[in-house]
């Protein structure tokens, strides 16, 4: 799934790159995703706020989203980071 997720041919699935909140290990998770009207992305919490990938993003305060082959957000450095809707004024 990760091989084709986030690419042009499967636009409904993106890849959320995040780090484990306890281990710091990098992860790539393929949730359903779509662009949000106000910018950023909408990712339904199919398994609720207990999902590990969601808890990792909340703990870190950021993630990198790959959608249609493009990356949004950056891991460290100076670029804009993908933010959780409703947190830090982020929009998606």
SVG drawing of the C-alpha trace seen along z (x, -y; Angstrom):
<svg xmlns="http://www.w3.org/2000/svg" viewBox="-14 -31 31 33">
<polyline fill="none" stroke="black" stroke-width="0.4" points="0.0,0.0 2.8,-2.5 4.3,-1.9 1.3,-3.5 -0.2,-5.7 0.5,-9.4 1.1,-9.1 -0.9,-10.5 -2.7,-7.2 -4.3,-6.8 -5.2,-10.4 -7.6,-9.4 -4.8,-7.9 -1.8,-9.9 1.1,-9.2 1.6,-10.7 5.2,-10.7 5.7,-11.0 7.9,-9.9 7.0,-7.6 6.3,-9.6 8.2,-7.2 10.9,-5.7 11.5,-8.6 11.3,-5.9 10.1,-7.2 6.8,-5.9 4.8,-6.3 1.0,-5.7 -1.4,-5.7 -4.7,-7.2 -7.5,-8.5 -6.8,-12.1 -8.1,-15.1 -7.2,-18.7 -9.1,-21.0 -10.8,-24.1 -8.9,-26.4 -5.5,-24.8 -3.8,-21.8 -5.5,-18.4 -8.4,-16.6 -7.7,-13.2 -10.7,-11.4 -10.0,-9.7 -11.5,-6.4 -10.2,-4.7 -10.6,-7.7 -8.0,-9.7 -6.6,-6.5 -4.9,-5.7 -1.1,-5.5 -0.3,-7.8 -2.7,-10.5 -1.2,-10.3 2.3,-10.6 1.4,-13.7 -0.3,-15.3 2.8,-14.6 5.2,-16.0 2.9,-18.8 3.7,-18.2 3.9,-15.7 4.8,-15.6 2.1,-14.7 2.7,-13.2 -0.2,-13.6 -0.1,-13.2 3.7,-12.8 4.2,-16.2 5.3,-16.8 3.6,-19.3 5.4,-20.2 9.0,-19.5 10.7,-17.5 12.8,-20.0 14.4,-22.9 12.7,-26.2 9.7,-25.1 6.1,-25.2 4.9,-22.2 1.7,-20.4 -0.5,-21.2 -3.4,-19.6 -6.7,-21.4 -7.6,-23.5 -4.1,-23.4 -1.7,-26.4 -4.1,-28.1 -3.3,-25.5 -5.8,-24.7 -5.5,-21.1"/>
</svg>
